[in-house]
Amino acid sequence: MRPLIALLLLITAGVCTLSDATPRPYENYSVYRVYIKSPSDQQVIDELLEQTDDYNQWRRGLEEFDIMVSPRAQETFLNVMQRKGISVKVIIKNVQRLIDEQGQ
């Protein structure tokens, strides 16, 4: 009986450890509002969107564009926006936190 209890405890501990080690899908992904002033601004965004692992379109307007950016691409994204003179504002700092809050 003791070996069975020990085995169950090991399995339970393993499952808890594995579930904690798995990163959440959108942890630290951010959504930025990009202010489009010219066709060249739009072209910069369109080129970024070709990198589907790092960028995702959320909303597209005539003068504003919302884009989700992966954690690994945020520094590059902000550098490109600054270099091109494109104004941006963070509207969601952590997408996963928002998902978690809405799931409660």
VODOLUM-123258 format. One record per residue: residue number from 1; x, z, y of N, C-alpha, C, O, CB in turn. Coordinates in nm, 2 decimals, padded with zeros to 4 digits, always signed. Glycine has a CB too. Example, Ala and Ser with C-alpha at 12.3 -4.5 7.8 and 13.67 -1.06 7.14 Angstrom:
// VODOLUM-123258
{1,{+01.32,+00.78,-00.57},{+01.23,+00.78,-00.45},{+01.32,+00.78,-00.33},{+01.42,+00.85,-00.33},{+01.13,+00.90,-00.45}},
{2,{+01.28,+00.71,-00.22},{+01.37,+00.71,-00.11},{+01.29,+00.79,+00.00},{+01.34,+00.80,+00.11},{+01.41,+00.57,-00.06}},
END
This chain:
// VODOLUM-123258
{1,{+00.08,+00.00,-00.12},{+00.00,+00.00,+00.00},{+00.09,+00.00,+00.13},{+00.06,-00.07,+00.22},{-00.09,+00.12,+00.00}},
{2,{+00.20,+00.08,+00.13},{+00.28,+00.09,+00.24},{+00.35,-00.05,+00.28},{+00.35,-00.09,+00.39},{+00.39,+00.19,+00.22}},
{3,{+00.39,-00.13,+00.17},{+00.45,-00.26,+00.21},{+00.35,-00.35,+00.27},{+00.38,-00.43,+00.36},{+00.50,-00.32,+00.08}},
{4,{+00.22,-00.34,+00.23},{+00.11,-00.42,+00.29},{+00.09,-00.39,+00.44},{+00.08,-00.47,+00.52},{-00.02,-00.41,+00.21}},
{5,{+00.09,-00.26,+00.47},{+00.07,-00.21,+00.60},{+00.19,-00.26,+00.69},{+00.17,-00.30,+00.80},{+00.06,-00.05,+00.61}},
{6,{+00.31,-00.24,+00.63},{+00.43,-00.28,+00.71},{+00.43,-00.43,+00.74},{+00.46,-00.48,+00.84},{+00.56,-00.25,+00.63}},
{7,{+00.38,-00.51,+00.64},{+00.37,-00.66,+00.66},{+00.27,-00.69,+00.76},{+00.30,-00.78,+00.85},{+00.33,-00.72,+00.52}},
{8,{+00.16,-00.62,+00.76},{+00.06,-00.65,+00.87},{+00.11,-00.61,+01.01},{+00.08,-00.69,+01.10},{-00.07,-00.57,+00.84}},
{9,{+00.18,-00.50,+01.02},{+00.24,-00.47,+01.14},{+00.34,-00.57,+01.19},{+00.35,-00.60,+01.31},{+00.31,-00.33,+01.14}},
{10,{+00.42,-00.62,+01.10},{+00.52,-00.72,+01.14},{+00.45,-00.85,+01.19},{+00.49,-00.91,+01.28},{+00.61,-00.75,+01.02}},
{11,{+00.35,-00.89,+01.12},{+00.27,-01.01,+01.15},{+00.21,-00.99,+01.29},{+00.22,-01.08,+01.38},{+00.17,-01.04,+01.05}},
{12,{+00.15,-00.88,+01.31},{+00.08,-00.85,+01.44},{+00.19,-00.85,+01.55},{+00.17,-00.91,+01.66},{+00.01,-00.72,+01.44}},
{13,{+00.30,-00.79,+01.53},{+00.41,-00.78,+01.63},{+00.46,-00.92,+01.66},{+00.49,-00.96,+01.78},{+00.52,-00.69,+01.59}},
{14,{+00.47,-01.00,+01.56},{+00.52,-01.14,+01.57},{+00.43,-01.23,+01.65},{+00.47,-01.30,+01.74},{+00.54,-01.20,+01.44}},
{15,{+00.30,-01.21,+01.63},{+00.20,-01.29,+01.70},{+00.20,-01.25,+01.85},{+00.19,-01.33,+01.94},{+00.06,-01.27,+01.64}},
{16,{+00.21,-01.12,+01.88},{+00.21,-01.07,+02.02},{+00.34,-01.13,+02.09},{+00.33,-01.17,+02.20},{+00.21,-00.92,+02.02}},
{17,{+00.45,-01.12,+02.02},{+00.57,-01.17,+02.08},{+00.57,-01.32,+02.10},{+00.61,-01.37,+02.21},{+00.69,-01.14,+01.98}},
{18,{+00.51,-01.40,+02.01},{+00.50,-01.54,+02.03},{+00.41,-01.58,+02.14},{+00.44,-01.67,+02.22},{+00.46,-01.61,+01.90}},
{19,{+00.30,-01.51,+02.15},{+00.20,-01.54,+02.26},{+00.26,-01.51,+02.39},{+00.23,-01.57,+02.49},{+00.07,-01.47,+02.23}},
{20,{+00.34,-01.40,+02.40},{+00.40,-01.37,+02.53},{+00.51,-01.46,+02.57},{+00.54,-01.49,+02.69},{+00.45,-01.23,+02.53}},
{21,{+00.58,-01.52,+02.47},{+00.69,-01.61,+02.50},{+00.65,-01.75,+02.54},{+00.73,-01.82,+02.60},{+00.78,-01.62,+02.38}},
{22,{+00.53,-01.79,+02.51},{+00.48,-01.92,+02.54},{+00.44,-01.93,+02.68},{+00.36,-01.86,+02.73},{+00.36,-01.96,+02.45}},
{23,{+00.51,-02.02,+02.76},{+00.47,-02.03,+02.90},{+00.33,-02.09,+02.92},{+00.29,-02.17,+02.84},{+00.58,-02.12,+02.97}},
{24,{+00.27,-02.04,+03.02},{+00.14,-02.09,+03.05},{+00.15,-02.23,+03.11},{+00.25,-02.26,+03.18},{+00.06,-02.00,+03.15}},
{25,{+00.05,-02.32,+03.09},{+00.07,-02.46,+03.12},{+00.10,-02.49,+03.27},{+00.17,-02.58,+03.30},{-00.05,-02.53,+03.08}},
{26,{+00.04,-02.42,+03.36},{+00.05,-02.45,+03.50},{+00.12,-02.34,+03.58},{+00.09,-02.33,+03.70},{-00.08,-02.49,+03.56}},
{27,{+00.19,-02.25,+03.52},{+00.26,-02.14,+03.58},{+00.36,-02.20,+03.69},{+00.44,-02.28,+03.65},{+00.33,-02.05,+03.48}},
{28,{+00.34,-02.16,+03.81},{+00.43,-02.19,+03.93},{+00.41,-02.34,+03.97},{+00.50,-02.39,+04.05},{+00.57,-02.16,+03.89}},
{29,{+00.32,-02.41,+03.92},{+00.28,-02.54,+03.98},{+00.21,-02.51,+04.11},{+00.13,-02.42,+04.12},{+00.19,-02.63,+03.88}},
{30,{+00.25,-02.59,+04.21},{+00.18,-02.57,+04.34},{+00.11,-02.70,+04.39},{+00.15,-02.81,+04.34},{+00.29,-02.53,+04.45}},
{31,{+00.01,-02.68,+04.47},{-00.06,-02.79,+04.53},{-00.03,-02.79,+04.68},{-00.04,-02.69,+04.75},{-00.21,-02.78,+04.50}},
{32,{+00.01,-02.91,+04.73},{+00.05,-02.93,+04.87},{-00.05,-03.03,+04.93},{-00.09,-03.12,+04.87},{+00.19,-02.98,+04.88}},
{33,{-00.08,-03.00,+05.05},{-00.16,-03.10,+05.14},{-00.06,-03.18,+05.22},{+00.02,-03.12,+05.29},{-00.26,-03.03,+05.23}},
{34,{-00.06,-03.31,+05.20},{+00.04,-03.40,+05.27},{-00.04,-03.47,+05.37},{-00.15,-03.52,+05.35},{+00.10,-03.50,+05.16}},
{35,{+00.01,-03.47,+05.49},{-00.05,-03.54,+05.61},{+00.01,-03.68,+05.63},{+00.12,-03.69,+05.66},{-00.04,-03.45,+05.74}},
{36,{-00.08,-03.77,+05.60},{-00.04,-03.91,+05.60},{-00.06,-03.97,+05.74},{-00.17,-03.97,+05.79},{-00.12,-04.00,+05.49}},
{37,{+00.05,-04.03,+05.80},{+00.04,-04.09,+05.93},{+00.06,-04.24,+05.93},{+00.03,-04.30,+06.03},{+00.14,-04.02,+06.02}},
{38,{+00.12,-04.29,+05.82},{+00.15,-04.43,+05.82},{+00.15,-04.48,+05.67},{+00.15,-04.40,+05.58},{+00.29,-04.46,+05.88}},
{39,{+00.14,-04.61,+05.66},{+00.15,-04.67,+05.52},{+00.28,-04.64,+05.45},{+00.28,-04.62,+05.33},{+00.14,-04.83,+05.53}},
{40,{+00.39,-04.62,+05.53},{+00.52,-04.58,+05.46},{+00.51,-04.44,+05.40},{+00.57,-04.41,+05.30},{+00.63,-04.59,+05.56}},
{41,{+00.44,-04.35,+05.47},{+00.41,-04.21,+05.42},{+00.34,-04.23,+05.28},{+00.37,-04.16,+05.19},{+00.33,-04.13,+05.52}},
{42,{+00.24,-04.31,+05.28},{+00.16,-04.33,+05.16},{+00.24,-04.38,+05.05},{+00.23,-04.35,+04.93},{+00.04,-04.42,+05.19}},
{43,{+00.33,-04.47,+05.08},{+00.42,-04.54,+04.98},{+00.51,-04.43,+04.92},{+00.54,-04.44,+04.80},{+00.50,-04.65,+05.05}},
{44,{+00.56,-04.34,+05.00},{+00.65,-04.23,+04.95},{+00.57,-04.15,+04.84},{+00.62,-04.12,+04.74},{+00.70,-04.14,+05.06}},
{45,{+00.44,-04.12,+04.88},{+00.36,-04.04,+04.78},{+00.33,-04.12,+04.66},{+00.34,-04.07,+04.55},{+00.23,-04.00,+04.85}},
{46,{+00.30,-04.25,+04.67},{+00.27,-04.33,+04.56},{+00.39,-04.34,+04.46},{+00.38,-04.34,+04.34},{+00.23,-04.47,+04.60}},
{47,{+00.51,-04.35,+04.52},{+00.63,-04.35,+04.44},{+00.65,-04.22,+04.36},{+00.69,-04.22,+04.25},{+00.76,-04.38,+04.52}},
{48,{+00.63,-04.11,+04.43},{+00.64,-03.98,+04.36},{+00.54,-03.97,+04.24},{+00.57,-03.92,+04.14},{+00.61,-03.87,+04.46}},
{49,{+00.42,-04.02,+04.26},{+00.31,-04.01,+04.16},{+00.35,-04.09,+04.04},{+00.29,-04.07,+03.93},{+00.18,-04.06,+04.22}},
{50,{+00.44,-04.18,+04.04},{+00.49,-04.25,+03.93},{+00.56,-04.16,+03.83},{+00.57,-04.19,+03.71},{+00.58,-04.37,+03.97}},
{51,{+00.61,-04.05,+03.88},{+00.67,-03.95,+03.79},{+00.56,-03.85,+03.75},{+00.55,-03.74,+03.80},{+00.79,-03.87,+03.87}},
{52,{+00.49,-03.89,+03.65},{+00.37,-03.82,+03.60},{+00.40,-03.68,+03.54},{+00.31,-03.60,+03.54},{+00.30,-03.90,+03.50}},
{53,{+00.52,-03.65,+03.50},{+00.55,-03.52,+03.45},{+00.56,-03.42,+03.56},{+00.55,-03.30,+03.54},{+00.68,-03.53,+03.37}},
{54,{+00.59,-03.46,+03.68},{+00.61,-03.37,+03.79},{+00.51,-03.37,+03.90},{+00.50,-03.28,+03.98},{+00.75,-03.40,+03.85}},
{55,{+00.43,-03.48,+03.91},{+00.34,-03.50,+04.02},{+00.20,-03.54,+03.97},{+00.19,-03.62,+03.88},{+00.39,-03.60,+04.13}},
{56,{+00.10,-03.49,+04.04},{-00.04,-03.52,+04.00},{-00.12,-03.52,+04.12},{-00.13,-03.43,+04.20},{-00.09,-03.42,+03.89}},
{57,{-00.20,-03.63,+04.14},{-00.29,-03.65,+04.25},{-00.41,-03.56,+04.23},{-00.47,-03.56,+04.12},{-00.33,-03.79,+04.27}},
{58,{-00.45,-03.48,+04.33},{-00.57,-03.40,+04.33},{-00.68,-03.46,+04.41},{-00.79,-03.47,+04.37},{-00.53,-03.26,+04.37}},
{59,{-00.64,-03.49,+04.54},{-00.74,-03.55,+04.63},{-00.67,-03.65,+04.72},{-00.56,-03.62,+04.77},{-00.81,-03.43,+04.71}},
{60,{-00.74,-03.75,+04.74},{-00.68,-03.86,+04.83},{-00.79,-03.89,+04.94},{-00.90,-03.93,+04.92},{-00.65,-03.99,+04.75}},
{61,{-00.74,-03.86,+05.07},{-00.82,-03.90,+05.18},{-00.75,-04.00,+05.27},{-00.64,-04.05,+05.23},{-00.85,-03.77,+05.27}},
{62,{-00.81,-04.04,+05.38},{-00.74,-04.14,+05.47},{-00.62,-04.08,+05.53},{-00.52,-04.15,+05.55},{-00.84,-04.18,+05.57}},
{63,{-00.62,-03.95,+05.57},{-00.51,-03.89,+05.64},{-00.45,-03.77,+05.57},{-00.34,-03.72,+05.62},{-00.55,-03.86,+05.78}},
{64,{-00.51,-03.73,+05.47},{-00.46,-03.61,+05.39},{-00.46,-03.65,+05.24},{-00.54,-03.73,+05.19},{-00.55,-03.49,+05.42}},
{65,{-00.36,-03.59,+05.17},{-00.35,-03.62,+05.03},{-00.30,-03.49,+04.97},{-00.21,-03.42,+05.01},{-00.24,-03.73,+05.01}},
{66,{-00.38,-03.44,+04.86},{-00.34,-03.32,+04.79},{-00.27,-03.36,+04.66},{-00.32,-03.44,+04.58},{-00.46,-03.23,+04.76}},
{67,{-00.15,-03.30,+04.64},{-00.07,-03.34,+04.52},{-00.02,-03.21,+04.46},{+00.03,-03.12,+04.52},{+00.05,-03.43,+04.57}},
{68,{-00.03,-03.20,+04.32},{+00.02,-03.09,+04.25},{+00.17,-03.13,+04.21},{+00.20,-03.24,+04.17},{-00.06,-03.06,+04.12}},
{69,{+00.26,-03.03,+04.23},{+00.40,-03.05,+04.20},{+00.45,-02.95,+04.10},{+00.42,-02.83,+04.11},{+00.48,-03.04,+04.34}},
{70,{+00.52,-02.99,+04.00},{+00.58,-02.90,+03.90},{+00.68,-02.81,+03.96},{+00.74,-02.85,+04.07},{+00.64,-02.98,+03.78}},
{71,{+00.71,-02.70,+03.90},{+00.81,-02.61,+03.95},{+00.95,-02.67,+03.96},{+01.02,-02.65,+04.06},{+00.82,-02.48,+03.87}},
{72,{+00.98,-02.75,+03.87},{+01.12,-02.81,+03.87},{+01.13,-02.92,+03.98},{+01.24,-02.95,+04.02},{+01.15,-02.87,+03.73}},
{73,{+01.02,-02.97,+04.03},{+01.03,-03.08,+04.13},{+01.00,-03.03,+04.27},{+01.01,-03.11,+04.37},{+00.93,-03.19,+04.09}},
{74,{+00.97,-02.91,+04.29},{+00.93,-02.86,+04.42},{+01.04,-02.87,+04.53},{+01.01,-02.91,+04.64},{+00.88,-02.72,+04.42}},
{75,{+01.16,-02.84,+04.49},{+01.27,-02.85,+04.59},{+01.29,-02.99,+04.63},{+01.31,-03.02,+04.75},{+01.40,-02.79,+04.53}},
{76,{+01.29,-03.08,+04.53},{+01.31,-03.22,+04.56},{+01.20,-03.28,+04.65},{+01.22,-03.35,+04.74},{+01.32,-03.30,+04.43}},
{77,{+01.07,-03.24,+04.61},{+00.96,-03.28,+04.69},{+00.97,-03.24,+04.83},{+00.95,-03.32,+04.92},{+00.83,-03.22,+04.62}},
{78,{+01.00,-03.11,+04.86},{+01.01,-03.06,+04.99},{+01.12,-03.13,+05.07},{+01.11,-03.16,+05.19},{+01.03,-02.91,+04.99}},
{79,{+01.23,-03.16,+05.00},{+01.34,-03.23,+05.07},{+01.31,-03.37,+05.10},{+01.34,-03.41,+05.21},{+01.47,-03.23,+04.97}},
{80,{+01.24,-03.44,+05.02},{+01.19,-03.58,+05.05},{+01.09,-03.57,+05.16},{+01.11,-03.66,+05.25},{+01.12,-03.64,+04.92}},
{81,{+01.00,-03.48,+05.16},{+00.90,-03.47,+05.27},{+00.97,-03.45,+05.41},{+00.94,-03.51,+05.51},{+00.80,-03.36,+05.25}},
{82,{+01.07,-03.36,+05.41},{+01.14,-03.33,+05.53},{+01.23,-03.44,+05.57},{+01.23,-03.48,+05.69},{+01.23,-03.20,+05.51}},
{83,{+01.30,-03.51,+05.48},{+01.38,-03.62,+05.51},{+01.30,-03.74,+05.57},{+01.34,-03.81,+05.66},{+01.46,-03.67,+05.39}},
{84,{+01.18,-03.76,+05.52},{+01.09,-03.87,+05.57},{+01.00,-03.83,+05.69},{+00.93,-03.91,+05.74},{+01.00,-03.92,+05.45}},
{85,{+01.01,-03.70,+05.73},{+00.93,-03.65,+05.84},{+00.78,-03.64,+05.81},{+00.70,-03.66,+05.90},{+00.95,-03.75,+05.96}},
{86,{+00.75,-03.61,+05.69},{+00.61,-03.60,+05.65},{+00.57,-03.45,+05.64},{+00.64,-03.37,+05.58},{+00.59,-03.67,+05.51}},
{87,{+00.46,-03.42,+05.71},{+00.42,-03.28,+05.72},{+00.34,-03.24,+05.59},{+00.26,-03.32,+05.54},{+00.33,-03.26,+05.84}},
{88,{+00.37,-03.12,+05.54},{+00.30,-03.07,+05.42},{+00.27,-02.92,+05.44},{+00.33,-02.86,+05.52},{+00.39,-03.09,+05.29}},
{89,{+00.17,-02.88,+05.37},{+00.13,-02.74,+05.37},{+00.09,-02.70,+05.23},{+00.02,-02.77,+05.16},{+00.01,-02.71,+05.47}},
{90,{+00.14,-02.58,+05.18},{+00.10,-02.53,+05.05},{-00.04,-02.48,+05.06},{-00.08,-02.40,+05.14},{+00.20,-02.41,+05.00}},
{91,{-00.13,-02.53,+04.97},{-00.27,-02.49,+04.97},{-00.30,-02.40,+04.84},{-00.39,-02.32,+04.84},{-00.36,-02.61,+04.97}},
{92,{-00.22,-02.42,+04.74},{-00.23,-02.34,+04.62},{-00.08,-02.31,+04.57},{-00.01,-02.40,+04.54},{-00.31,-02.41,+04.50}},
{93,{-00.04,-02.19,+04.58},{+00.10,-02.15,+04.54},{+00.12,-02.15,+04.39},{+00.23,-02.20,+04.35},{+00.13,-02.01,+04.60}},
{94,{+00.02,-02.11,+04.31},{+00.04,-02.10,+04.17},{-00.09,-02.14,+04.10},{-00.19,-02.06,+04.10},{+00.08,-01.96,+04.12}},
{95,{-00.10,-02.26,+04.05},{-00.22,-02.32,+03.99},{-00.27,-02.23,+03.88},{-00.39,-02.21,+03.86},{-00.20,-02.46,+03.95}},
{96,{-00.18,-02.18,+03.79},{-00.22,-02.10,+03.68},{-00.29,-01.98,+03.72},{-00.39,-01.93,+03.66},{-00.10,-02.07,+03.59}},
{97,{-00.24,-01.91,+03.83},{-00.31,-01.79,+03.87},{-00.45,-01.82,+03.92},{-00.55,-01.75,+03.89},{-00.23,-01.73,+03.99}},
{98,{-00.48,-01.94,+03.98},{-00.61,-01.98,+04.02},{-00.70,-02.00,+03.90},{-00.81,-01.96,+03.89},{-00.60,-02.10,+04.11}},
{99,{-00.64,-02.07,+03.80},{-00.72,-02.09,+03.67},{-00.75,-01.96,+03.61},{-00.87,-01.94,+03.56},{-00.63,-02.18,+03.57}},
{100,{-00.66,-01.87,+03.60},{-00.68,-01.73,+03.54},{-00.79,-01.66,+03.62},{-00.88,-01.60,+03.55},{-00.55,-01.65,+03.54}},
{101,{-00.79,-01.66,+03.75},{-00.89,-01.59,+03.83},{-01.03,-01.65,+03.81},{-01.12,-01.57,+03.81},{-00.85,-01.60,+03.98}},
{102,{-01.04,-01.78,+03.80},{-01.17,-01.84,+03.78},{-01.22,-01.82,+03.64},{-01.34,-01.83,+03.61},{-01.16,-01.99,+03.81}},
{103,{-01.13,-01.79,+03.54},{-01.17,-01.77,+03.40},{-01.22,-01.63,+03.38},{-01.28,-01.60,+03.27},{-01.06,-01.79,+03.31}},
{104,{-01.21,-01.54,+03.48},{-01.25,-01.40,+03.46},{-01.40,-01.39,+03.49},{-01.45,-01.28,+03.48},{-01.17,-01.31,+03.55}},
END
